[in-house]
Amino acid sequence: MTENLVVRLAERLADPAALAERVTAAETPELAETRSLWHAQSLADGHAGVGLLFAALAHSEPRYARIAHAHLSAAVTGVSRPAREGLYTGLPAVAFAARTAVTRPGEYAALLAKLDAQAALLARRLVEEDAPRVAAGTAGARMAGYDVVAGLSGLGRLLLAAGPEHRGTTELLLTHLVALTRPVTLPGGGIVPGWWTGDPILFSEPEGIPGGHFNTGLAHGIPGPLALLSLAHRAGVRVPGQEQAIRTIAEWLLARRSPDGTGWPNIVPLQAELAAAYGVRTDLAEARTGWCYGTPGVARSLQLAALALKEPDWNRQAVAAVTAVCDRPGGAQAFGDITLCHGLAGFTTIVTLMAREPGGAELAVHIPELAQSLASAADLESPFLWPAAAPGGPAVVHRPGFLDGAAGAALALHFATEPDATLGELPWQAALMLC
């Protein structure tokens, strides 16, 4: 049943031109929002992200390779690049999908050579833009400069997969993230961790947090650099200070869990951080439980750090935190959304990955329930089988993409139910900084 759902969705997304036409036509109010978000070179909502589904499936089912290629072609043919590029938008998004689609040596080599060079150029530009501030020890990190979705963490994961040819840029990027962990001086005085930011929590919000904050979400916060530094360390790509930077972030996160020790808030406001420096704990609520923000994403980043530095106690605490989420009232049914970003698909993927690591076996018992809940959420009458929850209301939106749509839900279901499926040299979960 579960694999049949994945196949059914693949059939509905197989024709790039027909899919783009359907999305952009917006024949219903529910599709109108999808139209506004769609861009061919988007890993979240575009041909790059949909191509990621077929690229992943092609490792087990070669017939999907042709469809993956068609979506990649649609992402680069006659398409204007977006104004701002990162792992989830523009040429880096296409590069990630293309590298995931590689099933044999040399495949997509010419395309990847061009796209990887563009990603490296973008990474160097981001480092150069922020280097003077970091060198001066001035506070004010920009989330879009270092995060997974738009910044150096996401680009770093792509370049890490690109191999020795871009090792210099990868090391430059890692060195910059190491520097991000050094204390900085606030404009009004005071020493705080280097990832303090005055940015709003979400890029779509017009207002920031009074006094700024320390973002703890994997998508936009310090767990992103932690995960990349840890993955690079495990891969043997290391720069001076990297191990200490991993320890600094991991220990900071562990010290800022909820009072019961089972979860993390989405952010730590400045006042709460200053209070913590004096040993005063502030009860900060977890506003979202998902990949982007909340306990699951933080816990996986900590597990990666634990595996990199051989710290079993960090791993135990990370696994315990995710187990506590699994044991909450309602279980899998408590998730109001199915997406990878902040819903059931993302949580299922994190649990499945963590369960397969050393020390994570206790999580395996939860995978069947999570997978069944994902399957049960499918609606055969929905255009893309898995409708997503609309922000701020009970309505739904129909999105075919990877991060907030049906392609991501299908990948999560496939991964949870097919443990022996081949993932290729760059697993699709790496786009979430989970591996």
DOROLO-658130 format. One record per residue: residue in three letters; y, x, z negated of N, C-alpha, C in turn; residue number from 1. Coordinates in steps of 0.2 Angstrom, whole numbers. Example, Ala and Ser with C-alpha at 12.3 -4.5 7.8 and 13.67 -1.06 7.14 Angstrom:
BEGIN
aa,n.north,n.east,n.up,ca.north,ca.east,ca.up,c.north,c.east,c.up,i
ALA,-28,66,-39,-22,62,-39,-16,66,-39,1
SER,-11,64,-35,-5,68,-36,0,64,-39,2
END
This chain:
BEGIN
aa,n.north,n.east,n.up,ca.north,ca.east,ca.up,c.north,c.east,c.up,i
MET,-6,4,0,0,0,0,6,4,0,1
THR,6,9,-4,13,13,-5,14,17,2,2
GLU,9,20,4,10,24,11,12,19,16,3
ASN,9,13,16,11,8,21,18,7,21,4
LEU,21,7,15,28,5,15,32,11,18,5
VAL,30,17,17,33,23,20,33,23,27,6
VAL,27,21,30,26,21,37,31,15,40,7
ARG,31,9,36,35,4,39,42,6,39,8
LEU,45,9,34,52,11,34,53,16,40,9
ALA,48,21,41,49,26,46,49,23,53,10
GLU,46,17,54,46,14,60,53,11,61,11
ARG,56,8,56,63,5,57,68,10,58,12
LEU,67,16,56,72,22,56,71,26,62,13
ALA,66,25,66,63,30,71,68,31,77,14
ASP,72,26,79,76,27,84,83,29,82,15
PRO,86,35,83,92,37,80,98,32,83,16
ALA,98,31,90,103,27,93,103,20,90,17
ALA,97,17,90,97,10,87,99,9,80,18
LEU,97,14,76,99,14,69,106,15,68,19
ALA,109,20,72,117,21,72,120,14,74,20
GLU,118,11,79,121,5,81,120,-1,76,21
ARG,115,-1,73,114,-6,68,119,-5,62,22
VAL,119,1,60,123,3,54,131,2,56,23
THR,133,4,62,140,4,63,142,-3,66,24
ALA,137,-7,68,139,-14,70,141,-19,64,25
ALA,137,-17,58,139,-20,52,138,-28,53,26
GLU,133,-30,55,132,-37,56,132,-42,50,27
THR,132,-39,44,132,-43,38,137,-40,33,28
PRO,140,-44,29,144,-41,24,141,-35,20,29
GLU,134,-36,19,131,-31,15,130,-24,19,30
LEU,131,-24,25,130,-18,29,137,-15,31,31
ALA,142,-19,29,149,-17,30,151,-10,26,32
GLU,149,-10,20,150,-4,16,146,2,19,33
THR,140,1,21,136,6,24,139,9,30,34
ARG,142,5,34,146,7,40,152,12,38,35
SER,155,11,33,161,15,31,158,22,28,36
LEU,152,22,26,149,28,23,146,32,28,37
TRP,144,29,33,139,33,38,143,38,42,38
HIS,140,44,42,142,49,47,136,53,49,39
ALA,136,55,55,130,58,58,128,64,55,40
GLN,133,68,52,131,74,49,131,74,42,41
SER,129,68,39,129,67,32,122,67,29,42
LEU,120,71,24,114,71,21,113,65,17,43
ALA,118,62,15,118,56,11,117,50,15,44
ASP,121,49,20,121,43,24,122,45,31,45
GLY,117,48,35,118,49,42,112,52,45,46
HIS,112,54,51,106,57,54,103,63,51,47
ALA,107,67,48,104,73,44,100,70,38,48
GLY,102,65,35,98,63,29,92,59,31,49
VAL,93,55,36,87,51,39,82,56,42,50
GLY,84,61,45,80,66,48,76,70,43,51
LEU,79,70,37,75,74,32,69,70,30,52
LEU,69,63,30,63,60,29,57,61,34,53
PHE,59,62,40,54,63,46,52,70,45,54
ALA,57,75,44,55,82,43,50,83,38,55
ALA,51,80,32,46,80,27,39,77,28,56
LEU,39,72,32,33,68,34,29,72,39,57
ALA,33,76,43,30,80,49,25,85,46,58
HIS,26,88,40,22,93,38,14,90,37,59
SER,14,84,36,7,81,35,5,77,41,60
GLU,10,74,44,9,70,50,13,73,56,61
PRO,10,77,60,14,80,66,18,75,70,62
ARG,16,69,71,19,65,75,26,63,73,63
TYR,28,65,67,35,63,65,40,69,67,64
ALA,37,75,69,41,80,71,46,78,76,65
ARG,43,75,81,48,73,87,53,68,85,66
ILE,52,64,80,57,59,78,63,63,73,67
ALA,60,68,69,65,72,66,69,76,70,68
HIS,67,79,76,71,82,81,76,78,84,69
ALA,74,71,85,79,67,88,84,65,84,70
HIS,83,65,77,89,64,73,93,70,72,71
LEU,90,76,72,94,82,72,98,82,78,72
SER,96,81,84,100,81,90,105,76,89,73
ALA,104,70,87,109,65,86,115,67,81,74
ALA,113,72,77,118,74,72,123,79,74,75
VAL,121,83,80,125,88,83,127,87,90,76
THR,125,81,93,127,80,100,133,75,100,77
GLY,139,78,102,145,73,103,148,71,96,78
VAL,147,75,91,149,73,84,155,77,82,79
SER,160,74,79,165,78,76,164,80,69,80
ARG,165,86,67,163,89,60,168,85,55,81
PRO,166,84,49,170,81,44,175,85,42,82
ALA,181,83,39,186,87,37,184,92,32,83
ARG,180,90,27,177,95,22,169,95,22,84
GLU,167,101,22,160,102,23,157,105,17,85
GLY,150,103,16,147,106,10,139,104,11,86
LEU,135,105,6,128,104,8,127,97,10,87
TYR,131,92,8,129,85,10,133,83,16,88
THR,138,87,19,142,84,24,143,90,29,89
GLY,143,88,36,144,93,41,138,98,43,90
LEU,140,104,45,135,108,48,130,110,43,91
PRO,132,112,36,127,113,31,121,108,30,92
ALA,123,102,31,119,96,30,114,96,35,93
VAL,116,98,41,111,98,47,107,104,46,94
ALA,110,110,44,106,116,43,100,114,38,95
PHE,102,111,32,96,109,28,91,105,31,96
ALA,93,100,34,87,96,37,83,100,42,97
ALA,87,104,46,83,108,51,78,113,48,98
ARG,80,116,43,76,121,39,70,117,36,99
THR,71,111,34,66,107,31,61,105,36,100
ALA,63,104,42,59,102,48,55,108,51,101
VAL,56,114,49,52,120,52,45,119,50,102
THR,40,119,55,33,118,53,29,124,56,103
ARG,33,129,60,29,135,62,35,140,63,104
PRO,33,146,63,37,152,63,42,151,70,105
GLY,48,153,69,53,153,75,55,146,77,106
GLU,53,141,74,55,134,76,62,133,73,107
TYR,67,130,78,74,129,76,77,136,75,108
ALA,75,141,77,78,148,75,85,149,78,109
ALA,86,147,84,93,148,87,98,143,84,110
LEU,96,137,82,100,132,79,102,134,72,111
LEU,97,137,68,98,139,61,102,145,61,112
ALA,101,149,66,105,156,66,113,154,66,113
LYS,114,149,70,121,147,71,124,143,64,114
LEU,119,138,62,121,134,56,122,138,50,115
ASP,117,142,49,117,147,43,123,151,43,116
ALA,125,153,48,131,158,49,138,153,47,117
GLN,138,147,49,143,143,47,143,141,39,118
ALA,137,140,36,137,139,29,139,145,25,119
ALA,137,151,28,139,157,24,146,158,25,120
LEU,149,157,30,157,157,31,160,153,26,121
LEU,158,147,26,161,142,21,160,144,14,122
ALA,154,147,12,153,149,5,158,155,3,123
ARG,159,160,8,163,165,7,171,163,6,124
ARG,172,157,10,179,155,9,180,151,3,125
LEU,175,148,0,176,145,-7,176,150,-12,126
VAL,173,155,-11,173,161,-16,180,164,-16,127
GLU,182,165,-10,189,168,-9,195,164,-12,128
GLU,194,157,-11,199,153,-14,200,153,-21,129
ASP,194,154,-25,194,153,-32,194,160,-36,130
ALA,193,165,-32,192,172,-35,198,174,-39,131
PRO,204,173,-36,210,175,-41,211,172,-47,132
ARG,209,165,-47,209,162,-54,204,164,-59,133
VAL,198,165,-56,193,168,-60,194,175,-63,134
ALA,197,179,-59,198,186,-61,204,186,-66,135
ALA,208,181,-66,214,181,-71,211,178,-77,136
GLY,205,175,-77,203,171,-83,207,165,-85,137
THR,209,162,-79,213,156,-80,209,149,-79,138
ALA,210,144,-84,206,138,-84,207,134,-78,139
GLY,202,130,-76,204,125,-70,199,126,-65,140
ALA,192,126,-66,187,126,-61,187,119,-57,141
ARG,186,120,-51,186,113,-47,179,112,-45,142
MET,177,106,-47,170,103,-46,168,104,-39,143
ALA,172,102,-34,170,103,-27,170,110,-25,144
GLY,172,115,-29,171,122,-27,164,125,-30,145
TYR,161,122,-35,155,125,-37,149,120,-37,146
ASP,150,114,-36,145,109,-37,139,109,-32,147
VAL,134,104,-33,129,104,-28,131,100,-22,148
VAL,134,95,-22,136,91,-17,140,94,-12,149
ALA,146,97,-14,151,100,-10,152,107,-10,150
GLY,150,110,-16,152,117,-18,147,122,-17,151
LEU,148,128,-21,144,134,-20,137,133,-22,152
SER,135,129,-27,128,128,-29,124,125,-23,153
GLY,126,120,-20,122,117,-14,122,122,-9,154
LEU,127,125,-7,127,130,-2,123,136,-3,155
GLY,123,138,-10,119,144,-12,111,142,-11,156
ARG,109,136,-12,102,134,-11,100,135,-4,157
LEU,105,133,0,103,133,7,103,141,10,158
LEU,107,145,7,108,152,9,102,156,6,159
LEU,100,153,0,94,157,-3,88,156,1,160
ALA,87,150,4,82,148,9,82,152,16,161
ALA,89,154,18,90,157,24,87,164,24,162
GLY,86,167,18,83,174,18,87,180,18,163
PRO,84,185,19,88,192,19,94,192,23,164
GLU,94,189,29,100,190,33,107,188,30,165
HIS,106,183,25,112,181,22,112,183,14,166
ARG,108,188,13,108,190,6,114,192,3,167
GLY,118,195,7,125,198,4,129,192,2,168
THR,130,187,6,134,181,4,131,177,-2,169
THR,124,177,-2,121,174,-8,122,177,-14,170
GLU,122,184,-14,124,188,-20,131,187,-22,171
LEU,135,187,-17,142,186,-18,143,179,-22,172
LEU,140,174,-19,141,167,-22,138,167,-29,173
LEU,132,170,-30,129,170,-37,134,174,-42,174
THR,137,180,-40,141,183,-44,147,179,-46,175
HIS,149,175,-41,155,170,-43,153,165,-48,176
LEU,147,163,-48,145,158,-52,143,161,-59,177
VAL,141,167,-59,141,171,-66,147,171,-69,178
ALA,153,173,-65,159,173,-68,162,167,-70,179
LEU,159,161,-67,161,154,-70,159,153,-77,180
THR,154,157,-79,152,155,-86,156,159,-91,181
ARG,161,163,-89,164,167,-94,170,163,-97,182
PRO,172,164,-103,177,160,-107,184,161,-103,183
VAL,188,155,-103,194,155,-100,199,153,-105,184
THR,206,154,-103,211,152,-108,214,145,-105,185
LEU,215,140,-109,218,134,-107,225,135,-106,186
PRO,229,131,-102,236,131,-100,240,131,-107,187
GLY,238,127,-112,241,127,-118,239,131,-123,188
GLY,234,136,-121,231,140,-126,224,138,-128,189
GLY,220,142,-131,214,140,-133,208,143,-128,190
ILE,203,145,-130,198,148,-126,192,143,-126,191
VAL,190,142,-120,184,137,-119,179,140,-113,192
PRO,174,137,-113,169,139,-107,172,139,-100,193
GLY,170,143,-96,174,144,-90,173,138,-85,194
TRP,169,133,-86,168,128,-81,172,122,-83,195
TRP,177,123,-88,182,117,-90,185,115,-83,196
THR,186,109,-82,190,106,-76,194,100,-78,197
GLY,200,100,-74,204,94,-75,203,89,-70,198
ASP,198,90,-66,196,85,-61,193,78,-64,199
PRO,194,73,-60,191,67,-62,183,68,-62,200
ILE,180,63,-66,172,64,-66,169,63,-60,201
LEU,171,58,-56,169,56,-49,175,57,-44,202
PHE,174,60,-39,179,62,-34,182,55,-32,203
SER,179,50,-32,182,43,-30,187,40,-35,204
GLU,187,43,-41,191,40,-46,198,44,-46,205
PRO,204,40,-47,210,43,-46,213,46,-52,206
GLU,210,45,-58,212,48,-64,207,52,-67,207
GLY,210,58,-70,205,62,-73,204,60,-81,208
ILE,201,65,-85,200,63,-92,206,67,-95,209
PRO,209,64,-100,215,67,-104,212,74,-107,210
GLY,215,79,-105,213,85,-108,208,89,-104,211
GLY,206,85,-99,200,88,-95,193,88,-98,212
HIS,188,90,-95,182,90,-98,177,95,-95,213
PHE,171,95,-98,165,99,-96,160,95,-93,214
ASN,159,95,-86,154,91,-83,147,93,-84,215
THR,143,88,-86,136,90,-88,131,86,-83,216
GLY,134,84,-77,129,80,-72,127,86,-67,217
LEU,120,85,-65,117,90,-61,121,90,-54,218
ALA,123,84,-52,127,83,-45,133,87,-45,219
HIS,137,86,-50,144,89,-50,146,94,-56,220
GLY,141,95,-60,143,99,-66,139,105,-67,221
ILE,139,108,-73,137,115,-74,129,115,-73,222
PRO,125,110,-74,118,111,-73,116,113,-65,223
GLY,121,111,-61,120,114,-54,120,121,-53,224
PRO,125,125,-56,125,132,-56,119,135,-60,225
LEU,117,131,-66,111,134,-70,105,133,-65,226
ALA,104,128,-62,98,127,-58,98,133,-52,227
LEU,103,134,-49,103,139,-43,102,146,-46,228
LEU,106,148,-51,105,154,-54,97,155,-56,229
SER,94,150,-59,87,150,-61,83,151,-55,230
LEU,84,147,-50,79,147,-44,80,154,-41,231
ALA,86,157,-40,87,163,-37,84,169,-41,232
HIS,84,168,-48,81,173,-52,73,173,-51,233
ARG,70,167,-51,63,166,-50,61,169,-43,234
ALA,66,169,-38,65,171,-31,66,179,-31,235
GLY,68,182,-36,70,189,-36,76,191,-33,236
VAL,81,186,-32,88,187,-30,92,187,-36,237
ARG,94,193,-38,98,194,-45,104,198,-44,238
VAL,109,196,-48,115,200,-48,117,202,-56,239
PRO,121,207,-57,123,208,-64,125,202,-68,240
GLY,123,201,-74,125,196,-78,122,189,-77,241
GLN,117,189,-72,114,183,-70,110,180,-76,242
GLU,106,184,-79,102,182,-85,106,179,-91,243
GLN,111,183,-92,116,180,-98,119,174,-96,244
ALA,121,173,-90,124,167,-88,119,161,-88,245
ILE,113,162,-87,108,157,-87,108,155,-95,246
ARG,107,160,-99,107,159,-106,113,155,-109,247
THR,119,157,-107,125,154,-109,125,147,-108,248
ILE,123,145,-101,124,138,-99,118,134,-103,249
ALA,112,137,-103,106,133,-106,108,132,-114,250
GLU,110,137,-117,111,136,-124,117,131,-126,251
TRP,122,131,-121,128,126,-122,125,119,-121,252
LEU,121,118,-116,118,112,-115,114,109,-120,253
LEU,110,114,-123,105,112,-128,109,110,-135,254
ALA,115,113,-136,119,112,-142,123,105,-141,255
ARG,123,102,-135,127,96,-134,123,90,-132,256
ARG,117,90,-134,113,84,-133,116,79,-138,257
SER,113,73,-137,114,67,-142,112,69,-149,258
PRO,114,66,-154,112,68,-161,105,67,-162,259
ASP,101,63,-159,94,63,-160,90,68,-155,260
GLY,94,72,-151,91,77,-148,87,75,-141,261
THR,88,69,-139,84,67,-134,88,66,-127,262
GLY,94,67,-127,98,65,-121,105,69,-120,263
TRP,108,68,-115,114,72,-114,119,67,-111,264
PRO,126,68,-113,131,63,-110,133,65,-103,265
ASN,137,61,-100,139,63,-93,144,69,-93,266
ILE,148,69,-98,153,74,-99,154,75,-106,267
VAL,157,81,-107,160,83,-114,167,83,-113,268
PRO,171,79,-116,178,79,-116,181,85,-120,269
LEU,187,88,-118,189,94,-121,190,93,-129,270
GLN,192,87,-131,192,87,-139,185,87,-142,271
ALA,180,84,-139,174,85,-142,171,92,-141,272
GLU,173,96,-136,171,103,-136,174,107,-141,273
LEU,181,106,-142,185,109,-147,182,108,-154,274
ALA,180,102,-155,177,100,-162,170,103,-163,275
ALA,166,104,-157,160,107,-158,160,114,-160,276
ALA,166,117,-157,167,124,-159,168,125,-166,277
TYR,170,120,-170,170,120,-177,164,117,-181,278
GLY,159,116,-177,153,113,-180,153,106,-181,279
VAL,158,102,-178,159,95,-179,155,92,-173,280
ARG,150,87,-174,147,84,-168,150,77,-167,281
THR,151,76,-160,154,70,-158,148,66,-154,282
ASP,147,60,-156,142,56,-153,144,53,-146,283
LEU,142,57,-141,144,55,-134,138,51,-131,284
ALA,140,46,-128,135,41,-125,133,44,-118,285
GLU,127,43,-116,124,44,-110,126,38,-105,286
ALA,131,38,-101,133,32,-97,129,31,-91,287
ARG,125,36,-89,121,35,-83,114,39,-84,288
THR,109,37,-82,102,40,-83,100,41,-76,289
GLY,101,47,-73,99,48,-67,99,56,-65,290
TRP,98,57,-58,99,64,-56,106,66,-56,291
CYS,110,62,-54,117,64,-53,120,66,-60,292
TYR,120,61,-64,122,62,-71,117,59,-76,293
GLY,116,62,-82,112,60,-87,106,65,-88,294
THR,102,62,-93,96,67,-95,92,69,-90,295
PRO,89,65,-85,84,68,-81,86,74,-77,296
GLY,92,74,-74,94,80,-70,96,86,-75,297
VAL,99,85,-80,100,91,-85,93,94,-87,298
ALA,88,89,-89,82,92,-91,79,96,-86,299
ARG,79,94,-80,75,98,-75,79,105,-74,300
SER,86,105,-74,89,111,-74,87,116,-79,301
LEU,86,113,-85,84,117,-91,77,120,-90,302
GLN,73,115,-87,66,118,-86,66,123,-81,303
LEU,70,123,-76,70,129,-71,73,135,-75,304
ALA,77,134,-79,80,140,-83,74,143,-88,305
ALA,71,138,-91,65,140,-95,60,144,-91,306
LEU,58,142,-85,53,145,-81,56,152,-79,307
ALA,62,152,-77,65,159,-75,65,164,-80,308
LEU,67,162,-86,68,167,-92,62,167,-96,309
LYS,57,163,-95,51,163,-99,53,161,-106,310
GLU,56,155,-107,58,152,-113,54,146,-114,311
PRO,48,146,-117,44,140,-118,48,134,-122,312
ASP,52,136,-127,55,131,-131,60,127,-127,313
TRP,64,130,-123,68,126,-118,64,121,-114,314
ASN,58,124,-112,54,119,-108,52,113,-112,315
ARG,50,115,-118,47,109,-123,53,104,-124,316
GLN,59,107,-125,64,102,-126,66,98,-120,317
ALA,66,101,-114,67,97,-108,62,92,-107,318
VAL,56,94,-107,50,89,-106,51,83,-111,319
ALA,52,85,-118,53,80,-123,58,75,-121,320
ALA,64,77,-119,69,73,-117,68,68,-111,321
VAL,64,70,-106,62,66,-101,57,61,-103,322
THR,52,64,-108,47,59,-110,51,53,-114,323
ALA,56,55,-118,60,50,-122,63,45,-117,324
VAL,65,47,-111,68,42,-106,62,37,-104,325
CYS,56,40,-102,50,36,-100,48,31,-105,326
ASP,49,33,-112,47,29,-117,52,23,-119,327
ARG,58,23,-116,63,19,-118,61,11,-117,328
PRO,64,7,-120,62,0,-119,63,-2,-112,329
GLY,58,-5,-109,58,-7,-102,55,-3,-97,330
GLY,55,4,-99,52,9,-95,55,9,-88,331
ALA,51,10,-83,54,10,-76,58,4,-74,332
GLN,56,-2,-77,60,-8,-75,67,-8,-78,333
ALA,69,-3,-82,76,-2,-85,81,0,-80,334
PHE,78,4,-75,83,6,-69,85,1,-65,335
GLY,92,0,-65,94,-6,-61,95,-4,-53,336
ASP,93,2,-51,94,4,-44,88,8,-42,337
ILE,87,9,-36,81,12,-34,82,19,-31,338
THR,89,21,-30,90,27,-26,89,34,-30,339
LEU,89,39,-25,88,46,-28,94,48,-32,340
CYS,100,46,-31,106,48,-34,106,46,-41,341
HIS,106,40,-43,106,38,-50,101,33,-52,342
GLY,96,32,-48,91,27,-49,84,29,-50,343
LEU,79,24,-49,72,25,-50,69,31,-46,344
ALA,71,31,-40,68,36,-35,70,43,-38,345
GLY,76,45,-40,78,51,-43,74,53,-49,346
PHE,73,48,-53,69,49,-60,62,50,-58,347
THR,59,47,-54,52,47,-52,51,54,-49,348
THR,56,57,-45,55,63,-42,55,69,-47,349
ILE,60,68,-52,61,73,-57,54,73,-62,350
VAL,52,67,-64,46,67,-68,40,70,-64,351
THR,39,69,-58,34,71,-54,34,79,-53,352
LEU,40,82,-52,41,89,-52,40,92,-59,353
MET,42,89,-64,42,92,-71,35,92,-73,354
ALA,31,87,-71,24,86,-73,20,91,-70,355
ARG,21,94,-65,17,99,-61,19,106,-63,356
GLU,24,107,-68,25,114,-70,22,115,-76,357
PRO,21,122,-78,18,123,-84,21,120,-90,358
GLY,18,117,-95,21,114,-100,23,107,-99,359
GLY,22,104,-93,24,97,-92,19,92,-91,360
ALA,13,94,-92,7,89,-90,8,83,-94,361
GLU,11,82,-100,11,76,-103,15,71,-100,362
LEU,19,73,-95,23,68,-91,19,64,-85,363
ALA,13,67,-84,9,65,-78,7,58,-79,364
VAL,6,56,-85,4,49,-86,9,43,-84,365
HIS,15,45,-84,20,41,-82,21,40,-74,366
ILE,18,44,-70,20,44,-63,17,38,-60,367
PRO,11,35,-61,8,29,-58,13,23,-59,368
GLU,15,22,-65,20,17,-67,26,17,-63,369
LEU,29,23,-62,35,24,-59,34,23,-51,370
ALA,29,25,-49,27,24,-42,26,17,-40,371
GLN,23,14,-44,22,7,-43,28,3,-44,372
SER,32,4,-48,39,1,-48,43,2,-42,373
LEU,43,8,-39,46,10,-33,43,5,-27,374
ALA,37,5,-27,34,1,-22,35,-6,-23,375
SER,35,-9,-29,37,-16,-30,44,-18,-29,376
ALA,48,-13,-29,55,-14,-27,57,-15,-20,377
ALA,52,-13,-16,53,-14,-8,53,-22,-6,378
ASP,57,-23,-2,58,-30,1,57,-30,8,379
LEU,52,-33,11,50,-32,18,55,-36,22,380
GLU,59,-41,19,64,-44,23,71,-40,23,381
SER,71,-35,19,77,-31,19,77,-26,25,382
PRO,83,-25,28,83,-21,34,80,-14,34,383
PHE,81,-11,28,78,-5,27,73,-4,21,384
LEU,70,-10,19,65,-11,14,68,-10,7,385
TRP,71,-5,6,74,-4,-1,81,-5,-1,386
PRO,84,-11,-3,91,-12,-4,93,-8,-11,387
ALA,99,-6,-10,102,-2,-16,107,-7,-20,388
ALA,108,-5,-26,113,-9,-30,120,-7,-28,389
ALA,124,-12,-27,131,-11,-25,135,-9,-31,390
PRO,140,-4,-31,143,-1,-36,147,-7,-40,391
GLY,147,-8,-46,151,-12,-50,149,-20,-49,392
GLY,143,-22,-47,142,-29,-46,134,-30,-45,393
PRO,132,-36,-45,125,-38,-44,123,-38,-36,394
ALA,128,-37,-32,126,-37,-25,122,-31,-23,395
VAL,120,-31,-17,116,-25,-14,119,-23,-8,396
VAL,118,-17,-6,120,-14,0,113,-11,4,397
HIS,113,-11,10,108,-9,14,109,-2,17,398
ARG,107,3,14,108,10,17,102,13,19,399
PRO,102,16,24,95,20,27,95,27,24,400
GLY,100,30,21,101,37,20,96,40,15,401
PHE,98,46,13,94,50,9,96,49,2,402
LEU,102,50,0,104,51,-7,105,44,-10,403
ASP,108,39,-7,109,32,-10,105,27,-6,404
GLY,100,29,-2,97,24,2,89,24,3,405
ALA,87,21,8,80,19,8,76,26,10,406
ALA,78,30,14,75,36,15,73,40,9,407
GLY,78,41,4,76,44,-2,71,41,-6,408
ALA,71,34,-6,66,30,-10,59,31,-7,409
ALA,59,31,0,52,33,3,50,40,1,410
LEU,54,44,2,52,51,0,49,52,-7,411
ALA,53,49,-12,51,49,-19,44,46,-20,412
LEU,43,40,-16,36,37,-17,31,41,-14,413
HIS,32,44,-8,27,48,-4,25,54,-9,414
PHE,30,57,-12,29,63,-16,25,61,-22,415
ALA,27,56,-25,23,54,-31,16,52,-30,416
THR,15,49,-24,8,46,-23,4,51,-18,417
GLU,6,56,-16,3,61,-11,4,68,-14,418
PRO,0,70,-20,1,76,-23,0,82,-19,419
ASP,-5,81,-14,-7,87,-10,-3,87,-3,420
ALA,2,83,-2,6,84,4,10,90,4,421
THR,10,93,10,13,99,12,21,98,12,422
LEU,25,103,9,32,102,9,36,107,13,423
GLY,33,112,15,36,117,20,40,122,16,424
GLU,43,126,20,47,132,16,53,130,13,425
LEU,56,124,14,62,122,10,60,115,9,426
PRO,57,113,3,56,106,1,62,102,1,427
TRP,61,95,3,67,91,3,70,90,-4,428
GLN,66,91,-10,69,91,-16,74,96,-18,429
ALA,74,101,-14,79,107,-15,86,104,-13,430
ALA,87,99,-9,93,96,-8,96,93,-14,431
LEU,92,92,-19,94,89,-26,95,95,-31,432
MET,93,101,-29,93,107,-33,88,106,-39,433
LEU,82,103,-37,77,102,-41,71,107,-40,434
CYS,71,111,-35,66,116,-34,69,121,-29,435
END
